């Protein structure tokens, strides 16, 4: 069987035109969000409403919850005609990681779904059986062809431009809790073949408190084909300082396909977000966990006037022409992720 790459498919960059953004709604499962469920639903409604100002928001959730979810989202100011609910039961909310990775045929524009395995970030958290079925449900609902990758991969562990280049981290993709029987080169070839990519560039580790082992979407993101924004920790005594400095040093060797260097812009992490008596004493908060949508960028903020303001201002300059929509993500990041982690864009 031909691979997606052989058939002319490639995963578009996030800034390419989108048909919709998918969310997996908080399910109410007793092991998920036991202390913050009500707060988290409110933030999800705010995010869904914000997305609906720019494009359709498509929500995975069991049918029994659709009416209540729609009320919440509309109560948050969503555009009613652009809120779509699908009977796709889920375990948890991290659609970036358990949702489909869409690829697009470059000649015809046709879409397909690549279906990667999801194992709860190395079997740390469960259940995840329903989450693992989400890509199949979406492909079937949309009537799209599906390619099963035969490998564990979370969407938050890769970051791509439109030139076939992928950024990722060794701490995640080479972790034996994902694909212990695959070598580095085999993992690279599987990603290239399924997502239509040409190059995998490896950074090292992720930030403190990251349950994923170090997803790239908290560390480094493409703003456009030739610009990368990377997290920085200015406090030399903070454990993130060394990790992020090493990633920045590695990125100095990254070249675009024409041999030129990309512009690399550093953005400070928020000050440490502490959570006393929580399983994550230091939350993995990062401003680069933003979501690009049609005409806007949804940016996580953390109740820190100075650093939030600096981050919003810098991203506003980098995404000139797009509206910057700040959303307080503290209640979500208590469980380990922010706006990018809960979303998955569907290309137009």
C-alpha positions, 0 to 999 in steps of 0.5 A, a space after each residue: 500500500 502506498 504511503 501518504 507521502 507517496 500519494 502526494 499528501 503532507 500535513 499543512 502548517 498550522 497557519 494554513 487555511 482551516 476548515 475547523 478546530 476540533 476539541 474533546 470536551 471534558 468527559 466528567 470521568 471520575 479520574 479526570 479533573 476531579 477537583 476542577 471539572 466545573 472551572 475547566 468546563 467554563 474555560 473550554 466554553 470560553 475557548 470554543 466561543 473564541 474559536 467560533 468567532 473565526 471558524 467552526 468549532 467541532 466538539 467530540 463528546 458523548 451524545 448524552 452531553 451535547 445539549 448541556 455543552 451547547 448551552 455552556 458554549 452559547 452562554 460564553 458567546 459562541 456563534 451558534 451556527 459554528 458550533 458542531 457537536 459529534 457523538 464521539 465519546 472520549 476519556 479526556 480532553 487532549 485532542 492535540 495528542 489523541 486526535 487525528 493528524 490531517 494531511 492534504 494532497 498537494 495537487 488535489 487539495 483532498 484531505 485524509 486522516 493519519 491515525 497514530 496510536 495513543 497510550 496516555 503518554 507512555 501509559 502514565 494516565 488512563 483510561 485512554 481507550 475511547 480517546 484512541 478511537 477519536 481519529 477513526 470516528 472523525 475520519 468516518 464522520 467526515 468520510 475521509 480516507 484513513 492511514 493507520 501509522 502503526 506507531 505511538 505519536 502525540 500531535 503535541 510532540 511535533 511542530 511542522 512548517 509548510 516546507 516539510 520540516 519537523 521539530 521534535 524532542 528526543 525526550 518524547 519520541 525516543 522514550 522507550 515508553 512510546 515505541 520501544 521496538 523502533 529505532 530513531 531512524 525508523 521513527 523518522 522514516 515513519 513520520 516522513 512517510 505518513 505526514 509527507 515530511 522531508 526532515 526531522 530536527 531534534 531538540 532535547 528535553 522539555 520543561 519542568 512538570 510536563 507529564 508528556 516528557 517534553 512536548 515541543 509545543 511548550 518549547 518551540 513553534 513555527 510562526 511562519 516557514 522562516 521564523 521560530 519562537 522558542 521558550 526561554 527561562 531568564 532565571 539561571 537558578 531555575 531548572 528550565 534555564 539549562 534545558 531551554 538554553 541547550 535547546 536554543 543552542 541546538 536550534 542554531 544548527 537548524 537550516 531551511 531547505 535553501 540553506 539559510 538560517 531561520 529567525 529565532 525569537 526567544 520568549 520568556 516563560 511565565 514566572 513559576 506557576 506554583 500549585 500547593 498540594 497538587 500533583 504538579 508543584 510547578 505547572 508546565 506553563 508556556 506562552 508558546 502553547 498557542 493555537 493559530 486559527 483563521 485570522 487569530 491566535 489564541 494565547 495562554 496567559 497566567 495571571 501575570 500582568 508583566 510577562 503576560 503582557 510582554 508575551 501577548 505583545 511579542 506574539 502580536 508583532 510576530 503574527 501581524 494581521 491576526 488578532 491576538 486573543 488572550 485566554 487565562 489557562 491556569 485551570 487547564 495547565 493544572 492538568 498539564 497542558 494549555 490551548 494548543 494541547 486541547 485542540 486539533 486543527 482541520 485544514 481547509 
